[in-house]
């Protein structure tokens, strides 16, 4: 097979020899995952004696996910279901007195609204009647008021639509836009009288679209004294401008707003400390936005913000929470082949907590400093755990997924190596079920998306979903390289993808494959490239530049950076511009839009390729998949193109999700055999 000319590769492999086989049991199959219960949105009661959370189960008959609102008593471990059967139930939040829990749900064909239910059990009652629905909300500290976010009315009237006087201006919006974008604003509603008033106004908007690199959509945040609300303010309502964000503070009494930071881009998820007026938020470490997200601290008065987590050298995600008294925060970050919880004091160095072999997925902090953590690992499905103190050991509070512990899961280990230019890399290597030392096995290379993300030894929460276990049951090695641009090895590793979208990551992946081949465990004639989103880009890039692949899968894959810039939403215009160093029309970046796009080299592809795309994907427009498909089909390269009706950037319903993973598994088995 042809390879890029790598020689004398430095190799670092951690525990690559498989460990003792797992517990006896049958390998898990795709339909067995129907029993998986996902756990989300933990939140402590004000007293710290109970945790509200959601359990989410797939309903394959009605093809949807059903959420149940539950409360677990920490002392007894007894769990009570408070609300079930309401559509799109999410975002449970305790009232400050602990007597009720509010949440968002949809009833019949109405827009989502806020409902409340007594914490001791009872019938949910509707709190809001927002004509355009509710997107996020937060209780005031005294419990008398709820701040919520709702879109403005459309500038088009019913008559305008009926008479087709409905032309509108398009700015930084995705190719599927069909009506004028409108900003979202904060309203206040009395929890006692139900009277509502609008707090923020104008052309700016509460952030409502996924940011391009880090951070997330977040609810309004009240100060401890109830005087201020802070939020991530977007400069306009256009979906592709989710990089144009600033932290804004609103005086609740008079509605006066001010921007409290010096930047006007890439500021996200502000959160007030439980005491005082400190505000923590996420902002890129630098250089530029293609870098780790750090925690910065400021106040409603403004001034120079401090980067308090620069010393951690980890990309902190939007799931973070203040500790009691505002002395510091707890935050999640990818770290090598898993994830960790970090404690970051306001002053001083941060450190990771010891969760054993668990990977945290969500975290909540009680008023006494206990942690509620949803966690899993590659062989243990998610459950809710309690840490009574920061240095305590996790104690499991729930057991919803006990039935999934009877299966035999493959063993995964972390692998480390360096690319020819010295770039350090790591990844996950999973051995096939029944691995026999000395035997060579087919290899599936799965590249994660992002790229500011990482493959992690989670149970079923990453993009790879059940495929790691399915491929191992098929008798394959599974290799998940965290190529440069991944967020699990520090800022330098993440920033290394800047203006190097393909060649650098390619060298990382290929040198990782060579590292495994040198161990004598790979059947070099049977290697597959699989990936989703940026991982789909990686698969497309790899099969255009190497031709040893037996087959490939490009799922919702970006293959043309110009189309990403021109047509996509969800912040990808900004991601492409800031990752490639300019627009397609800037002299310093124009050439990279061509040389860095796999579609430029699609005429060189000889690998049988499966292409999948959601028909409503605005993050990576389906037009890119059409271009790749025709480049292969017109030259009679074996190719199959599957559209997922109504899907966005990945399947949102359980039936399509199962069919999606099944199609990928079937394609790989067809070409790698068993």
PyMOL commands that set and color helices and strands:
alter all, ss='L'
color gray80, all
select helices_A, chain A and resi 30-35+158-162+239-241+310-312+324-326+402-406+467-473+491-495+503-517+534-545+561-567+572-580+590-595+598-604+622-633+654-672
alter helices_A, ss='H'
color red, helices_A
select strands_A, chain A and resi 11-13+38-44+50-59+64-73+79-83+87-94+100-106+113-118+125-126+136-139+145-151+184-190+196-198+205-206+221-222+228-234+245-251+257-259+268-272+278-284+293-299+306-307+316-322+328-335+338-345+351-352+359-365+371-377+380-387+395-396+412-418+424-430+441-447+477-482+522-532+551-555+608-614+639-644
alter strands_A, ss='S'
color yellow, strands_A
deselect
rebuild
show_as cartoon
